[in-house]
Amino acid sequence: MTKATSSTRRRRAFSLKRHGAALALAGGLGAATPALADGGDSPYRFGLMLDAGAPHGIGVSAVLKPIHWLRLQAGPTTNTLSFGLRGGLSILPMQTLLAPSFNVEAGHYFGSDYNEVVDWLGATPSSRSAAIRDVTYNYVTGTVGLEVGAASRFNFFLHVGLSYVRAGVDDASALLQDVTEDPDVTARNLSVRATMPSVKLGFILYFF
């Protein structure tokens, strides 16, 4: 009777140890799964961005998220006067419904007709200023953003910050002659630099 009881106890102890090991293994896998998910790639990696803002107009960009906290984008833009190209990146430190973002963008606008610029400002170009046909500008923008659904398939965002702009005219003689009313004034080029507020609203749709 004593031997049978000891044998039964040993079987029960062995069974408890076996189930305990299985539970410990399951618990370990359960704890590791979120860690792997957090450290892995975002479920959505390729998409399309559409945005509009000031001072740089409207843009469409291809989007790539190589890792869940980094977003890269590049594409064409327009400010209704000319077309340009831009590229940028966003740091996404949190993957929650509402999350901050830190964004840097650089772009270039190709030559624009000065007549269109003057018309856009509400003035009438003179015969001298009409000679300027090639106004270009480069910019670098740094913003802090609010992202809605950064880890989801549809991502809405608002970015606010500062933009450094450098505009250039290859031959500014006509402009200076018009301003000074002196036909003898000459100049080779004109460069204007400015720092101004920047705001942008947009959304991203991830395809896969």
C-alpha positions as CSV (number, residue, x, y, z in Angstrom):
1,M,0.0,0.0,0.0
2,T,2.8,2.4,0.9
3,K,4.7,1.6,-2.3
4,A,1.6,2.2,-4.4
5,T,1.0,5.5,-2.7
6,S,4.6,6.6,-3.3
7,S,4.4,5.5,-7.0
8,T,1.2,7.5,-7.4
9,R,2.8,10.6,-5.9
10,R,5.8,10.3,-8.2
11,R,3.6,10.1,-11.2
12,R,1.6,13.1,-10.0
13,A,4.9,15.0,-9.4
14,F,6.2,14.1,-12.8
15,S,2.9,15.2,-14.5
16,L,2.9,18.5,-12.6
17,K,6.5,19.2,-13.7
18,R,5.7,18.3,-17.3
19,H,2.6,20.6,-17.4
20,G,4.6,23.3,-15.6
21,A,7.4,23.2,-18.2
22,A,4.7,23.4,-21.0
23,L,3.1,26.4,-19.3
24,A,6.5,28.1,-18.8
25,L,7.3,27.5,-22.5
26,A,3.9,28.9,-23.6
27,G,4.4,31.9,-21.4
28,G,7.9,32.6,-22.8
29,L,6.6,32.5,-26.3
30,G,3.7,34.8,-25.4
31,A,6.1,37.3,-23.9
32,A,8.5,37.1,-26.8
33,T,5.8,37.6,-29.5
34,P,5.1,41.3,-28.7
35,A,8.8,42.0,-28.5
36,L,9.3,40.5,-32.0
37,A,6.3,42.4,-33.3
38,D,7.7,45.7,-31.9
39,G,11.2,45.0,-33.3
40,G,10.0,43.9,-36.7
41,D,8.9,45.8,-39.8
42,S,5.7,47.8,-40.1
43,P,2.9,45.7,-41.6
44,Y,2.5,48.4,-44.4
45,R,5.7,49.5,-46.2
46,F,4.7,51.0,-49.6
47,G,2.2,53.7,-50.2
48,L,1.3,57.1,-51.8
49,M,1.2,60.5,-50.1
50,L,-0.9,63.5,-51.1
51,D,-0.5,66.8,-49.3
52,A,-1.0,70.5,-49.6
53,G,0.4,73.4,-47.6
54,A,2.2,76.7,-47.5
55,P,4.6,77.9,-48.8
56,H,5.4,75.0,-51.0
57,G,2.1,74.0,-52.6
58,I,0.8,70.6,-53.5
59,G,2.8,67.4,-53.7
60,V,2.4,63.7,-54.5
61,S,5.1,61.3,-53.2
62,A,5.9,57.6,-53.2
63,V,6.3,56.4,-49.6
64,L,8.6,53.7,-48.2
65,K,8.8,52.5,-44.6
66,P,11.9,50.3,-44.4
67,I,11.4,50.0,-40.6
68,H,8.4,50.9,-38.5
69,W,9.8,54.1,-37.1
70,L,11.3,55.5,-40.3
71,R,9.4,56.8,-43.3
72,L,10.9,58.0,-46.6
73,Q,9.2,59.9,-49.3
74,A,10.0,61.5,-52.7
75,G,8.0,62.9,-55.6
76,P,6.9,65.9,-57.7
77,T,5.3,69.2,-56.4
78,T,3.7,72.3,-57.8
79,N,3.0,75.7,-56.5
80,T,0.7,76.7,-59.5
81,L,3.7,78.7,-61.0
82,S,6.1,75.9,-61.7
83,F,6.9,72.3,-61.0
84,G,9.5,70.8,-58.6
85,L,10.9,67.8,-56.9
86,R,11.3,67.0,-53.2
87,G,12.5,64.3,-50.9
88,G,12.3,63.8,-47.2
89,L,12.1,61.6,-44.1
90,S,10.0,61.2,-41.0
91,I,10.9,59.7,-37.6
92,L,7.9,58.0,-36.0
93,P,8.9,57.2,-32.4
94,M,5.4,55.8,-31.4
95,Q,3.0,53.4,-33.2
96,T,-0.2,54.6,-31.5
97,L,-3.4,56.0,-32.9
98,L,-2.2,59.6,-32.2
99,A,1.6,60.0,-32.4
100,P,4.2,62.7,-32.9
101,S,6.6,62.8,-35.9
102,F,9.8,64.7,-36.7
103,N,10.2,65.6,-40.3
104,V,12.8,66.9,-42.7
105,E,12.3,67.8,-46.3
106,A,14.3,69.3,-49.1
107,G,13.0,70.4,-52.5
108,H,13.7,72.4,-55.7
109,Y,11.4,74.3,-57.9
110,F,12.4,74.8,-61.5
111,G,12.3,78.0,-63.5
112,S,9.1,80.0,-63.4
113,D,8.0,82.8,-65.7
114,Y,8.3,86.2,-63.9
115,N,5.2,87.5,-65.6
116,E,3.2,84.7,-63.8
117,V,4.9,85.5,-60.5
118,V,3.9,89.2,-60.8
119,D,0.4,88.3,-61.9
120,W,0.1,86.0,-58.9
121,L,1.1,88.9,-56.6
122,G,-1.7,91.0,-58.1
123,A,0.5,93.4,-60.1
124,T,1.1,94.2,-63.8
125,P,4.5,93.3,-65.2
126,S,6.3,96.2,-66.9
127,S,8.2,95.9,-70.2
128,R,11.5,95.6,-68.4
129,S,10.5,93.1,-65.7
130,A,8.8,91.0,-68.4
131,A,12.3,90.0,-69.5
132,I,12.8,87.9,-66.4
133,R,11.7,84.4,-67.3
134,D,13.6,82.1,-65.0
135,V,12.9,82.3,-61.2
136,T,14.0,79.1,-59.3
137,Y,14.1,78.3,-55.6
138,N,15.4,75.6,-53.2
139,Y,14.1,74.9,-49.7
140,V,14.8,72.9,-46.6
141,T,11.9,72.4,-44.1
142,G,11.9,71.0,-40.6
143,T,8.6,70.3,-38.9
144,V,7.0,68.6,-35.9
145,G,3.9,66.7,-36.8
146,L,0.8,64.9,-35.4
147,E,0.1,61.6,-37.1
148,V,-3.3,59.9,-36.9
149,G,-3.0,56.2,-37.6
150,A,0.8,56.0,-38.2
151,A,0.8,52.2,-38.1
152,S,-2.4,51.7,-40.0
153,R,-3.2,51.5,-43.7
154,F,-4.6,55.1,-43.9
155,N,-2.5,57.8,-42.2
156,F,-3.6,61.4,-41.8
157,F,-1.0,64.1,-40.7
158,L,-0.5,67.7,-39.8
159,H,3.1,69.1,-39.9
160,V,4.1,72.6,-38.6
161,G,7.5,74.1,-38.6
162,L,10.0,76.4,-40.4
163,S,11.2,76.5,-44.0
164,Y,14.5,78.0,-45.2
165,V,14.1,79.2,-48.8
166,R,16.7,80.4,-51.3
167,A,15.3,82.0,-54.5
168,G,17.5,82.9,-57.4
169,V,17.2,84.8,-60.7
170,D,20.0,84.2,-63.3
171,D,19.9,87.7,-64.7
172,A,18.2,90.4,-62.4
173,S,19.1,93.4,-64.5
174,A,15.6,93.9,-65.8
175,L,14.1,93.7,-62.4
176,L,16.6,96.2,-60.9
177,Q,16.1,98.6,-63.9
178,D,12.4,98.4,-63.3
179,V,12.7,99.2,-59.6
180,T,15.3,101.9,-59.9
181,E,13.9,103.3,-63.2
182,D,17.5,103.4,-64.4
183,P,18.2,101.6,-67.6
184,D,21.9,101.6,-67.0
185,V,21.8,99.4,-63.9
186,T,23.1,95.9,-64.5
187,A,23.4,92.7,-62.5
188,R,24.4,89.2,-63.2
189,N,22.2,87.3,-60.7
190,L,20.0,87.9,-57.7
191,S,19.6,85.6,-54.6
192,V,17.0,86.0,-51.9
193,R,17.1,84.0,-48.7
194,A,14.3,83.8,-46.2
195,T,13.0,81.7,-43.2
196,M,9.3,81.4,-43.0
197,P,6.6,79.3,-41.2
198,S,5.6,76.1,-42.9
199,V,2.4,74.1,-42.5
200,K,1.2,71.0,-44.4
201,L,-1.8,68.8,-44.3
202,G,-2.0,65.4,-46.0
203,F,-2.7,61.7,-45.9
204,I,-0.9,58.5,-46.8
205,L,-2.6,55.4,-48.3
206,Y,-0.5,52.2,-48.0
207,F,-1.0,49.6,-50.6
208,F,1.0,46.8,-49.0
